[in-house]
C-alpha cells in the first residue's frame, strides 16, 4: 500500500537569537500507510511535537523532506492542500483556539475553506455533541477549563474531516469520562479509514496502537508493534519509558499464579482472567494508615463561591459553597471531572481570585482582606499553573526561574538558588540555563514552571496537574520529589486527573463535582467510594480497581491496596500462604 506520509532523512534544528543552534531531529526516516494507527512516544525533549509539526508543514526540515500523499511540504503552493488533509490537535489547545465562542471556533476552519453555511452548521453540531460541548456552544473559549479546551480543539479538527489526524497528548488534561469519549472517537475514526498519529506519554495508550515509533534524543530508535517494545524493560528504561501499568499488574498476577494468566494491555481483559481464590484466608477489614491528623489547618475555606462574568449572559458558576480545611505539613489531592472547579479553587489559594462570598484563610493570611498585597500571598503560597507558559516572563530558562526570587530580593546567592531548584526538578543547570523557553518541550516547560515557584521556598506549594505532559521517568522523579518536599512547615496541594498520582503521594483527598465538595477524606476512604466517584465522572486508580476485582473472587486483598507496591506485597503474601 502506498504511504500517505513519507519522512526521508529528516533533520531539524532550532536557532536562538544569539545564533546558537539546537539540533532536535536527526536523520529520521519512516512511512505511515493509509488507515494506520501509530503511536509516537519518547522522553520529554526527544522531539515528538517538533516531528508532528513537520507532518503538516507547520515546520520545514533543515534537511531531508516530508511528503504527504506525494506532496512535498517544502512546496509553498501545496501547503494549504496538505493542511486540509492533515489536521493537528496541539499539545496546548489554546494555541489553536481563535474565535469568541465555542461554536464559532469549530466553524472557523471550515469558513476559511469556503464551505457552504448549511454544511458548516451541521458539522459543528455533530462535532460539539460528540465532544459533549453542545451545551457550552455560546460560551467564550477562555471561560472553559483546560480539559474542555482540549475537547474543543479536537472538535474543530474533526469537523473538517481530514484524512490524517495528528493528536499531541489529546487526553492528558481529560477526566476518565473525557478520555473514554476520546478513545471512542478514535475508534470511530479508524473505522472510517482515517490515519491517526497519537503522541502520548501514557504507555497504556501507546499499547493500543498498531505500531509504535520511539524517539530518543532526536533519533528514531524503534518502529514496530507494541508487544515487542513493551517486552523489554531494560530497553524502555534506557529511553526513559516504562511498561504499561496494566501489563505490570498482569505480570504480578502471572508471577503469583505461576502461569501466564494475562498478556494483554486492557484492564478489563485482566478482570475476566482472574481465577477464584483457592487458598486460605479471609478478606481483612480496612486499616486506614493515612488517618487525618489533628494538625492545625493551613487552609481554611468556608462557603467560598465564585461566578465568572457575573450578571452577564455568559455567567458561569465555578465554585458553589466550598468548605474544607487542609492540615499543615500534608499532601492534599484535589480531584474532579473536567470543569468541576479545581483550577478556580487553586487560584483562590494564592490570591489570583478573591472570594466573592464566603471566607478563606491560607498560611494565616486573610484572603478576604482587599488590602492584602498579592506579592505577600505569592511569597507564602506558590502556584505552578496548569498551563506553564501562562506564567513565563522571560526568554531564557535561567532568567525565568530567577525572576520571582529577583523581584522579591530573596537572600542568598541567586545563581545557587536557581541551580539547586533546577536539579531538584531534573533539569541540568549547564544544559538548560541558557535555553530559550520556546525550544522546550511541554514537559520541560512544566519543570521550569515548578522550579520558578520552588526558588521562592513557599510555605504552601500548589500544583495544578504537575505531571501532565511528563514522560514516565520524569513523572516518577517528580512524584518522589513531591514526597520529599513535604515538611512540617510546608504543605503541598495538587490537582490531577491521574488517579495513580494521587494514590501515590496524597495523604488526603477532596473531590469536587460541579463546583461543590462531594467527598473528602484519606486516600483509602475516598477511593473506596467507587459508585460516587463514577457518578462524578472519575475512576479509581487502576490498582484499586484490580484489588476490588480480586476481592470479588475471594482474594484476601486489603481494601487499602491502591498502589502497585501494595498489590505486589499482598499477592506475594497470598502466594506464600
N, C-alpha and C positions, 0 to 999 in steps of 0.2 A: 504494500500500500504506500502511495506517495505521501511523504511527510507534509504536514501543514506548517510546521515550524522547523527550520534548519539553522543551527548555530555552528559556524565554522571558524575555528581558531580565534575566538573572541578574546580580546584584551581591552581593558578599560582602566584608566587612572583618573583620579581627581587631582586638580591643581589648585592650591590656595593662592590668595593674593600675593604672598611672598614668593611665588614661583616654585614652592616645594611640591613635589609630585608624590601622590599616594596611590600606588597600584592596588586595585581592588579585584579585578578579574584577570585570570592568567590562563591563556591558551585553552579556552573552553570550547568543546565541540559536542553536540548531541542533536538528536532529532525527536520530534513528537508527532505521532500519526493522528489522523482524524478520529475523534471519539475516544481518545485515550485519556485516562485519569492518572495524572502524575503528581507526586508529592515532592516538593523541594525543601530539604532540611539542611541544617548546619548550625554551627555555633554563632552567637552574636558577632557581627563584623565579618562573616565569611563571604558576604557579597550577594545574598539571596535577593534582596529587594532591588539592588542595582542590576542584577541579571534580569529580573522580571521586567524592569523598566526599559530594557533593550528590546523586549519581545513585542512591544507595540510602538517603538520608535520614540519614546519619551527621552531616551538616551541613545547616543550613537557610539559605535565602537571606536576606541582609539586605533585599533587594527582588527582585522577579521571582518566578518559580516553576519548579518541576521536576515533570513528570508522567511516571509510569511506568505504561504500559498505561492511561492516563487517570486514574490515582490521584495525587493531589497529595501531595507529601512533607510539606507543612505540616499535613496532617490526621493527628493522632496515632492515630486509630482504624484507619488502614490501613498504618501503618509496618511492622508485623510481616509483612503480606502483601507489601509492597514488598521487604522484605529477604529473604523466601523466594524471590522471583522474581529478585532481583539479588544475586549472590554477588560478593564482592570479595577478591582476594588482595592483601594490603597490601604496601607498599614495604618495610617492616621486618617480616618474617614472624613474629618472636617476639611481636609486638603482638597476634596473634590466636591464639596457642597457649596453652591454658589447662589441659590435663589432665596427669596424671603419667606417661602412657605414650603412645607413638605411636598405637597403635590406639584408645585411649580418646579421644584428641584428635580423630581423624577422626570418631568416633561422636558426639561431644559435641553438635553442632548438630542432628543427627537425633533424638537422645534428647530434646532440648528441644522438638522439634516433635511428640513423642509417636509417632514411627514404630514399627511393630512390631519386636521384637528380631530375628527371623529376617531381616527385610529389611535392618536395620542391619548385621548380621553379614555378609551377602552384599555389600553396597555397600562396606563397609570393606575387605574382602578384595580386591575388584576395584580400588578406588582405590589401595591400597597396592602392589599388584602393578604397576599401570600406572606408578606413580611410583618403582618399584624400591626400595620401603621395607619390603617384606614381612618380610625377614629381621631388620629392626630394630623390628618391631611392639611388642615388650615394652620397648624402651629408653626411659628418661626423655628427653623432648624437649631438656632443657638439655644433654644429652651429645651432641647432634647437631652437625654442622658447620653453618655458616650456609647453605650450599647445600642440605643435607639438610632444614633447617628450611623453606627456601623450597619444596621439593617437598612437605613435609608440609602446609604451609598450602594449597597448591594441591589436594592430595588431599582435605583437609577440605571444600573448596568443591565439588569435582567430585562427591564422594559424595552431596551434597544435590541434585544435578541441577537447578540453577537455570536459568531461561530466558535470563538475561542474565548474562554474566561480565565483571567488570572486573578487569584484570590490571595491577598497578602495578609495572613493572620485574621481571617474573617470572623472567627469565633472567640477571639481572645478576651473580649470585653462582654461576652454574652452570658446570660444565666443559662441554667440547664434547659429550660423550655426553648430559649432562643437558639441554643446550639442544636437541639433536636430538629427545630424547624429549618435551620440552615442545611443540615445534613439531608433532610428530606428533600429540600430544594436541589441540592447537588445530585441526589439520586434521580430526580425527575429530569434534570438537565442531561445527565448521562444517558437516560433512556431516550431522550430526543436526539442523541447523537452529538451533543456538544463535546468539545475538547476542554478539559479543565486542568490547570496547573495550580496546585494548592501549596502555598508557603505556610509552614507551621512549625512550632516548637513542641507541639503535642505529639508524642510518639504514637499514642493510641490512634490519633487521626491519620498519621502517616501510614500506619499499618493497614489502613483501609484502601489505600491506593493500589492501582495495578502495578505501578513502577515507582521507585524512589530514586531521586537524584540527591547526592550528598555533596555539598560544597564544604571545603576545609581550607581556610586561609587563601580564598580566592581561586582554588583549583577544584575541578570536578574529580572526586576521588571514588565515587561509586555510582553506578547506574544499573539497577536490577530490581528483582522482586523483593518485597518487604521481608518475607520469611527468611531469606538468606541473610539479609543485612542484620536482622534482629536476633540471629542465632549466635552472633559473635560479640560477646560482651567486651572483650579487650579492644576490639576494633572500635566499638562505639565509644568507649572511654577516651580513646585517642582523639576522636572527633568531638569530644565534649557532649556526647549524646548518651542516651540510655535506652534500655529495653522498655517497651510499653508496660505500663503498670498492670494491665490485665494479664499480660504474659508473665510478669514477675509473680503475680498472685497464683496463676496457674502452675508455674514451676514449683512454688512452695507446696501446693496441693499434690503435685506429682511425686515430689520427694517424700512427703508424708505417707502416701499410699504405696509407694514403691512401684508405681506403674504409670504409664502415660495416660493420664485421665483427660488432659486438656491440652490442646495445641493451637487454639485459635487466638483471636485478639479482641473478641467481644465478650463483655462480662455476662451477657445473657446466655451465651454458649456454655460458660462455666456453670451457671446455675443448673442447667439441665444435666450436667455431668456429675454433680455432687452425689455420692452414694449415701445411703443411710448409715449412721454411726453404729458400729457393732461392738465397740469396746465398752468398758465400764466407766461410769462417771455420770454425774448429773450437771445440768446447766447451772452454774453458780449465779448467785444474786449479784447485782451491780455493786461494785465497790468504787465509789467516786473519789479518786485520789486527787482530784482538782477542785476541792471544795472552795467555795467563795470565802476568802478570808475576811476577817473583820478589821481590815485596814481602813485608815482614813481615806475617803474618796478624793481623787484628784480632779474628777469631772463630776459635776452635779447639774443635771438638766431636769427642769421641772416644767412640764406642759409647754414645751417650745414648739411653735408653729411658724411656718414660712410659706408665703404665696408669691410666686413670680408674677410680675406685671399686674399687680392688684388693680381692681376696678377698671380693667380693660377687657375687650373681647377675647384676649389671649390669656386671661387669668388662669394660673395653674398652681394648685396646692401641692407643695413638695413635702412638707412636714406637717403632721397633724397631732399636736399634743404629745411630743416625745418626752418621756420621763425615764431617766436612767441615771445610774451612778457607776463610776469605774474606779476600782481600787488603785491606790498609788503603788507603783512598782510592779504592775501586772502587764500581761499582754492580752489585749482585748480585741476579739474579732467582731467585725460588723459585716453581716451578710444580708442579702436580699435580692430579689429579681431586678432586672433592668428597670430603671425608673422608679425604684422604691424610695429614693431619697437619701441614699448613702452618701454620695458626694456632697450634697447640700448640707447634711449634718456635719460632715467632716470640715467643711469650710466655715461652719459656725464655730468650730472648736478653736480656730486660730484667728477669729475676728474678721474674716473676709465678709461674712454676713453677720449682722447683729440680730438678736431675737426680735421679731415683730410682736410676739406675745410670749408669755412665759418668762422664766428666768434661767440663766446659765452662768455657772462659775467653773473656770478651768484654771488649775495651778494657782488657786487663791486669788484669781483675778475676776472681777465682776464684769462680765461681758455685756451687761445691760447698761453700763456706765458710758454715756456718749462722750465723756471727756477722757476716757482711757485711750491712750495713743495706740495705734496699730503696731508701731515699732516695738512697744513694750510687750505686746502679746506675741509677736513673731519671734522675739528673742527667747521667750519661755516655751512657746508651742510652735514647733516646726512642722510644716505640711509639705510633703512631696506629692505633687499633683498627679492625677490620673493621666493627664497628657503632659509629659515632662517639658516639651518645648514651650508650653504656655508660661513657664516661669524663667525662661532664659533671657538674659540681658546682653550678653557679650558674644563675641565671635569665636573665641578660643576656649577650650576646656578649662585650662588652669585659671584664666581670668573669671570664668563663670563660677567656678567653685569658690574662688576667693571673694566674690562680690559682697555677699552678706557680711562676712567677717570684717571686710574692709570698711563697709558702711557703718558698722556698729563699733568700729575701733576696738575690737577684742584684744585682750592682752596676749603676749607671747609672740613667737616668730610665725608670721603668716605662712611663709613657704613650708614650714614644718607642719603646720595645721593641715594645709592642702594636701601635702604628700601623705600624711597619716590617713586622712579620710579616703583618699583615692585608693590606697592599698586595702583599706577596710572593705570597700565595695568591689574589689577585684579589678582595679584599673592600674596598670603600670604607670608610675608617675612620669618617667622619662619618655615613654612611648606616646602618652596621650596628652600631656600638659599643653603642648603647642598644636594640637589637632583642631581644625575648625569644627565647630559643632555640626555644621551642615554635612560633614562627611561621615558622621557616626550612624551606626545602625539604630533601630528603635530601642533595642535592649541596652546599648551603650549609652544612649541619651537618658534612659531611666536610671542608670548608675550615676551619671553626672547629676541628675536631679536630686538623688538621695544624698550624694556627697555634699552638694551645696547647702543642704539642710544640716547634715551632721557636723559640718565645720563650725556651727554655732553652739554645739553641745546643748541642745534644748532639753528642758525638763520633761516635756511631753513630745513624743515623736509620732506624728500622724502620717500614715502611709496609705495612699489611695491606689489600689491594685499594684503593689510594689513588684510582683513577679511577672506581670503581663509583658509578653514580648521577650522574656529571658530564655536562653537555651537551658536545657536540663541541668548542666553543671553549674551555671551561674545561679539558677534557681536554688539548687541545694546549698550553695555557698551563702546566698543571701538569707535564706531561712536560718541557717546556722548562725549567721551574723546577727539576725534579729534576736535570736535567743540570747546571744552573748551581750546584746545591747541592754537587755533588761537589768536594771539595778534597783536598789531600794529607793533611789531618788529619781528614777526615770520610768515613765510609763509609755508603753507602745500601743497605739490603736491602729489596726489595719483593716482595710476593706478588701475583699477579694471575692471573685466569682469561682475561684479554685478551692473547693471544699477540702482538698488534701492539704493545702497550705494552712488553712485554719486549724485542722486537726493536728497538724504537725507542731504548731508553735503556740496556739492560744491557750490561755487559762480559762477565759470566759467568753461568751458569745452573745451578741444581741442580733435578733432577726427583725428587719424592717419589711413591712408589706404595705404598699400604697401610703407611705409616709407615717405609718404607725408602728410602734413596737408591739410585736405579737408573741415573741418568745425571748426569754433571757435566762441564762444560767451557765453552768460549766459546759465544756465541750460534750461530755458524756450525756448530760441532761438534755441539751438541745438536739444532738444528733440521734437521740433515741425517739424523738417525736417525728417519725418519718411521715405520717399522714399529714400533719400540719405543715411540714416543710414542703411536701409535694403540692399542697394547695397553694402555697406561696410561690410556686414555680421553681423550687430548689430541689436538689438531690443530695442525699447524704454522701459522704466520702466513699469511694469505691470499696475500701477495706471494710468499712462499717456495713455496707450493703452485703458484701460477701459473708461477713460474720453473722448477719441476720439469716441468710440462706442456709448457712451451716447449722445454726441452732434449729431451724425448721426441720432439718434432717437428723436432729438429736445430738449433734456435736456439742460437747461441753465447752463452748467458746464464751468467755466472759463478755457481758454486754458492753463493757467499756473498751472493747477492741475496735479502735478506729484508725490505727496506723499499721503499716506493713511490719515493722519490727515487733509490735504486739501480737499480730497474727502469726508471725513466724514462731515466736516463743510458745504460743498456745498450741500450735499444730505439733511442734516437736514434743511438747509435754504429753499430748494425747497419743502420739506415735510411740513414745517410750512406755506409756502406760498400757 
